[in-house]
Every structure is written in structure tokens, then in C-alpha cells.
Amino acid sequence: MNKFESKNKEIKESEVENFINKKVANKGRKPINEEKKKTKLVSLYFSESDYQIIKETADRKRLSVSQYIVSKIFE
């Protein structure tokens, strides 16, 4: 018995491909979308007092700290 036969019943290759496309494609690593490929991670370090000033300003503008910093970079 080969992998395309099950208890004397032959399974068509297209059925196997359909199974792989429907079931197996939903498992495992997701492909990285094009937008994520274009981004890089950057770490910034601030003193505690500088961070508090940035955080308070970001909070007033209802932004996260990272959103606030990015908005200032591209002003």
C-alpha cells in the first residue's frame, strides 16, 4: 500500500493537493507580508526623567510613546 491508497481505495492526487491546500496551509508559519519585510526594529534608550517627559507628552496627545516618537521624526 502506498501513501495514495487507503484500504484498497485509491485516492486521487488532486484530493491530496486539495487537502494540503485547505488543511496544511492553515498550520505553521505565516508568510511575512510585504509591508513587514520593509520594516526594521529600532531600540531607543532614554533616562527615566526623559522617558517620563516623552510619555506625558504622548499621553496628552493620546498616542503611544512609539507613535509619538515616529510622528516627531517625520514632522
TIDO-218030 format. One record per residue (C-alpha): residue number from 1; residue in three letters; x, y, z. Coordinates in nm, 3 decimals, always signed. Layout:
<atom num="NUM" residu="Ala" east="X" north="Y" up="Z"/>
...
END
This chain:
<atom num="1" residu="Met" east="+0.000" north="+0.000" up="+0.000"/>
<atom num="2" residu="Asn" east="+0.146" north="+0.338" up="-0.097"/>
<atom num="3" residu="Lys" east="+0.054" north="+0.673" up="+0.052"/>
<atom num="4" residu="Phe" east="-0.217" north="+0.736" up="-0.211"/>
<atom num="5" residu="Glu" east="-0.403" north="+0.414" up="-0.130"/>
<atom num="6" residu="Ser" east="-0.616" north="+0.353" up="+0.176"/>
<atom num="7" residu="Lys" east="-0.764" north="+0.007" up="+0.240"/>
<atom num="8" residu="Asn" east="-0.778" north="-0.079" up="-0.129"/>
<atom num="9" residu="Lys" east="-0.937" north="+0.256" up="-0.213"/>
<atom num="10" residu="Glu" east="-0.727" north="+0.473" up="-0.438"/>
<atom num="11" residu="Ile" east="-0.717" north="+0.843" up="-0.356"/>
<atom num="12" residu="Lys" east="-0.673" north="+1.085" up="-0.642"/>
<atom num="13" residu="Glu" east="-0.370" north="+1.308" up="-0.638"/>
<atom num="14" residu="Ser" east="-0.595" north="+1.614" up="-0.672"/>
<atom num="15" residu="Glu" east="-0.771" north="+1.516" up="-0.347"/>
<atom num="16" residu="Val" east="-0.435" north="+1.508" up="-0.170"/>
<atom num="17" residu="Glu" east="-0.347" north="+1.850" up="-0.313"/>
<atom num="18" residu="Asn" east="-0.684" north="+1.989" up="-0.203"/>
<atom num="19" residu="Phe" east="-0.628" north="+1.852" up="+0.147"/>
<atom num="20" residu="Ile" east="-0.282" north="+2.008" up="+0.162"/>
<atom num="21" residu="Asn" east="-0.408" north="+2.344" up="+0.036"/>
<atom num="22" residu="Lys" east="-0.703" north="+2.354" up="+0.278"/>
<atom num="23" residu="Lys" east="-0.571" north="+2.191" up="+0.594"/>
<atom num="24" residu="Val" east="-0.193" north="+2.212" up="+0.589"/>
<atom num="25" residu="Ala" east="-0.183" north="+2.572" up="+0.465"/>
<atom num="26" residu="Asn" east="-0.362" north="+2.680" up="+0.785"/>
<atom num="27" residu="Lys" east="-0.082" north="+2.542" up="+1.003"/>
<atom num="28" residu="Gly" east="+0.277" north="+2.651" up="+1.055"/>
<atom num="29" residu="Arg" east="+0.447" north="+2.982" up="+0.991"/>
<atom num="30" residu="Lys" east="+0.253" north="+3.252" up="+0.819"/>
<atom num="31" residu="Pro" east="+0.424" north="+3.422" up="+0.526"/>
<atom num="32" residu="Ile" east="+0.558" north="+3.767" up="+0.604"/>
<atom num="33" residu="Asn" east="+0.358" north="+4.028" up="+0.421"/>
<atom num="34" residu="Glu" east="+0.534" north="+4.280" up="+0.200"/>
<atom num="35" residu="Glu" east="+0.487" north="+4.570" up="+0.443"/>
<atom num="36" residu="Lys" east="+0.654" north="+4.382" up="+0.730"/>
<atom num="37" residu="Lys" east="+0.952" north="+4.298" up="+0.509"/>
<atom num="38" residu="Lys" east="+1.018" north="+4.671" up="+0.471"/>
<atom num="39" residu="Thr" east="+1.032" north="+4.746" up="+0.845"/>
<atom num="40" residu="Lys" east="+1.322" north="+4.723" up="+1.088"/>
<atom num="41" residu="Leu" east="+1.326" north="+4.715" up="+1.467"/>
<atom num="42" residu="Val" east="+1.490" north="+5.010" up="+1.642"/>
<atom num="43" residu="Ser" east="+1.559" north="+5.031" up="+2.015"/>
<atom num="44" residu="Leu" east="+1.591" north="+5.368" up="+2.185"/>
<atom num="45" residu="Tyr" east="+1.720" north="+5.420" up="+2.536"/>
<atom num="46" residu="Phe" east="+1.624" north="+5.724" up="+2.746"/>
<atom num="47" residu="Ser" east="+1.696" north="+5.828" up="+3.100"/>
<atom num="48" residu="Glu" east="+1.399" north="+5.779" up="+3.333"/>
<atom num="49" residu="Ser" east="+1.331" north="+6.153" up="+3.351"/>
<atom num="50" residu="Asp" east="+1.345" north="+6.196" up="+2.971"/>
<atom num="51" residu="Tyr" east="+1.114" north="+5.899" up="+2.926"/>
<atom num="52" residu="Gln" east="+0.861" north="+6.045" up="+3.171"/>
<atom num="53" residu="Ile" east="+0.855" north="+6.374" up="+2.978"/>
<atom num="54" residu="Ile" east="+0.807" north="+6.190" up="+2.647"/>
<atom num="55" residu="Lys" east="+0.539" north="+5.962" up="+2.796"/>
<atom num="56" residu="Glu" east="+0.343" north="+6.252" up="+2.946"/>
<atom num="57" residu="Thr" east="+0.354" north="+6.441" up="+2.616"/>
<atom num="58" residu="Ala" east="+0.244" north="+6.131" up="+2.425"/>
<atom num="59" residu="Asp" east="-0.038" north="+6.071" up="+2.674"/>
<atom num="60" residu="Arg" east="-0.164" north="+6.427" up="+2.627"/>
<atom num="61" residu="Lys" east="-0.177" north="+6.369" up="+2.252"/>
<atom num="62" residu="Arg" east="-0.340" north="+6.027" up="+2.309"/>
<atom num="63" residu="Leu" east="-0.054" north="+5.844" up="+2.136"/>
<atom num="64" residu="Ser" east="+0.171" north="+5.562" up="+2.244"/>
<atom num="65" residu="Val" east="+0.533" north="+5.655" up="+2.309"/>
<atom num="66" residu="Ser" east="+0.645" north="+5.488" up="+1.986"/>
<atom num="67" residu="Gln" east="+0.371" north="+5.660" up="+1.782"/>
<atom num="68" residu="Tyr" east="+0.470" north="+5.995" up="+1.932"/>
<atom num="69" residu="Ile" east="+0.841" north="+5.946" up="+1.857"/>
<atom num="70" residu="Val" east="+0.771" north="+5.838" up="+1.498"/>
<atom num="71" residu="Ser" east="+0.539" north="+6.136" up="+1.445"/>
<atom num="72" residu="Lys" east="+0.815" north="+6.371" up="+1.567"/>
<atom num="73" residu="Ile" east="+1.074" north="+6.211" up="+1.338"/>
<atom num="74" residu="Phe" east="+0.858" north="+6.266" up="+1.029"/>
<atom num="75" residu="Glu" east="+0.738" north="+6.619" up="+1.109"/>
END
